[in-house]
Structures are given as C-alpha cells and as structure tokens.
Amino acid sequence: MPEPYRSTPVFDETTIPAALRAEHRTKAGVWGLIRVIEGELNLTYAEPPIERVLTPGTPGVVEPGQTHFVTPLGKVRMQVDFYTEPPAV
C-alpha cells in the first residue's frame, strides 16, 4: 500500500483555505486523497462535473491535474494526503 509523501494540517469548516474552496488542481504525477475525519464535505470535480459527499468512511481521490474544489457541509474536520501513485482506498 503506498504511503503519502506529504499531508496537510487538519482543517475544520473555518480553517479550510480559500484555495481549496476554489477550483484548483493537483500537479502532474500527484494524487490527492481527501479524508474526512468528522462531518461531511462536498467534493466537486470540474470535468466532467461530478459532486460527491465525503464522510469519514468515504474519502475522495483526486487524480493528477484534475480540477476540483471542496465545500464544507456544516461542521467538518478534514485532511489531504498526497501520493506519487494512486492511493489505496
């Protein structure tokens, strides 16, 4: 199972950076794994337009270069792990 090479701090609904709430993308060769520790988070992929509700048991995978953004759905705690290969979900 691959290990993340970097992880963000744990964010809550008030500390999720504006950059994560706006459309952005991962770098070439980088996968993101969005993990919800508590609550719910909406993950929106831009192309094709898809929305997924993430929960503690349902993480979200972002492929290299995939445009996306997140929206907290109430009280939430979340973290993003970064990988150089597809993460095991």
N, C-alpha and C positions, 0 to 999 in steps of 0.2 A: 504494500500500500504506500503510495507516495506521501511524502511529508511536505508541509508548506515551507517555503523558504522565507516567508515574511507574513506577519499578521498585523492588522490594525489594532488600535486600542478597542476596548469595548465601548460602544456608543449607546446612548439612550435617545429617546424621541426629541430631546432638546439639544443633544450634542452631535447628532449626525451632521457631518459637514455639508455645507451648501453644494459642494462639488459632487457629492454622492446623490443629492436630491435632484440634480440637473443631469441632462443627458451627458454621458461620458463613456469612455471605452477603455478596456484593458489594452496593454501593449501587445505587440506581436509576440507570440510564444508564451503568453501568460494567461493562465486560467484563474478565475476568481471563484471562491466558494463562500457564499454569503450564508452565515449561520445565525439563526435567531436563537437567543438564549432564553428570552422571555417575551411573551406577547406575539404580535403579528406585524408583518412588514410586507408591503406590496412591492414586487419586483416587476418592472415594465421593461420589456425588450422593444427596441425601436423597429427593427427589421428582422423578420416580419413582426408587426405589432402584436405582442402577446403580454398578458398580465398574469402573474402568479402570486398567490398569497403564501408567504413563507411563515413557518411556525417552528418551534423547537424540534419537531420531528420531520420537517420538510425544508431542507436547505435549498438554495438556488445556485446553479452553476452558470458562470458567465464565461463564454469561450473567448479566445484571443481576438481582439478587435471588435467584439460585439458591443454595439451601442445599447445602453441601458440606464435606468435610474431607479431609485428606491423612494418609497413613501411610507412613513410610519403609520400604522393603523392603531392609534392610541398609544398606551404605554408599551414600550418595547426596549429590549436590550439586544444588540447585535454586534457581530464582528465579521470581518472579511479576511479569509486566508488566501494567499497567493501561491500558485504552483507553476512549475515549468512543464508539467504534463497533466493530463486530465485527472482531477481528483476522484477518489473512490467515494461514491455517495451511497 
